[in-house]
Each structure stands twice: as C-alpha cells, then as structure tokens.
Amino acid sequence: MRQSTPDGTEIQSPVLAKKSLVSHLLTMSASTANLNPQELRPLLHQKLDAFSDSAIAAVNELLVEFERRWLFAQMSEEAEADRLAGKHDEALIEQAVRAHRVRHPYA
C-alpha cells in the first residue's frame, strides 16, 4: 500500500511515511506554538482532514503514544508530590498488597 506525506508526496515504505509525518509535524509545531487552543483546534481538524487514509493510521499511532507519555508524566508528577507530602506509607502499601493478594490469589 502506498502512503503519502501531508503535502501529497507518495512514499512507498510505511516506515518512511511515519518518519516523514513526524518530521512534518515537528516543523509545523514551531509555527503554531503561540496559538491559543480555540485557534489551534480548527487548524488541527483541517490538517487531519488533509491526511490520506494511509497516513491516518500513523497519525493515530503518534497520538496514542503522545497520550501514553503525557499520562505517564502526569501520574509520575502526582505520585512524586504525594510521596513528598508523606502520603506513601510503606506499611499501608504492604498491607494493601497483602489484601489484594488474598482477594486475587495467583495460580
């Protein structure tokens, strides 16, 4: 299956298509960095609509990866704040793990 870049240039390799897409998105991000979300949202919709069907899968993969990393970073920051606030009591964690294992024994 042939793939194309957002500007319509055909790329035969899915790996090259993904690399081209990442490169394109990185160059585009500099020009939209100062837009507020209300201005940026319609531009993103317009860009998504312009992608070929074959490029949409790569865009989706990038968005899923971005979301995973963003959520992990957010959870890590909150966990660190809780740890610094003394909310991570080792005894309570051990007790919760034991209670879970009693309710859900492993085979």
N, C-alpha and C positions, 0 to 999 in steps of 0.2 A: 504494500500500500504506500502510495506516495504521500509525503507530507509537505506542508509549505509554511514559510515564515509568515508573521503577521502582515508583511508587505506583499505577500503573494508569491514569493520566490519558492520554487519547488525544491524540496530536499528529499532524497530517497531514503536515507537512513533515519530511523526513529531516534537514535542517539544524537545524531547531528541536529535533528529537528528540535530536540529538547535543549541542547546546548545553544542553538540559535535563539530559541524562545527566551531562555534565561538571559542571554546577552541583550536581547531586545528589551526585556523588562527592566534590566538594570540601567540601561541608557535612558529609558523613559522615566524612571523614578526620579532622576535629578530634575527634570523639567516640571514635575508635578508635586515636588516636595513641599511647596509653600501654599498649596491649595487647601481650603477647608473641606471637611467631609461632604458638605452639601454640593460643592462644586466638583469634587472628585468622583463621587458615586456615579453620576451620569457618564463621565468620561470612561470609567471602568466598564460600565454596561456597554457602551459603544465599542470599546476595544474587544470585549468578549464576543459581541455580535459579529465583529470583523474576522475573528479567527475561523480557520477552516475546520470542518468536522474532525479531521485527523489531529489538529493541534489542540482541540478542546480537551482531549484526554490528558495531554501533557500539562495543560493549564490546571486541570483538576488535581493532578498529582502534586504540582507545586503548591497549590492552595492547601491541600491536605497536610503536606509536610510543614508549611508555614504555620498552620493552625496547631499541629502537634508541638512544634518547637515553642510557639507562643504560650500555649497552655502549660507546658513543662516549666518554662521560665517563670510564669506567674505562680504556679504551685510551689516552685522552689523558693521564690521570694517570700511567699506567705509562710511556708514551713520554717524558714530561717527566722522570720520575725517572731513566730510562735516560740521557737527554741530560745531566742534571746529574751523573750518575755517570761521564760521559765514554765511554759505550758507543756513541755515534753518531759514528763516524769518517767524515768526508766522503769520504775516499779509498776506504774499504771500501764505502760506499754507491754511489759512482760505479762501482766495479768490479763490484758485484752487478747494477747496472742494465745495464752493458755485457754481462755474461754472460747475463742474461735475454734481452736483445735478440738475441743471437747464437742462442740456443736457440729463440726465438719471434720471427722476423722479421715485421715488419708489411708488409702489401701496399702 
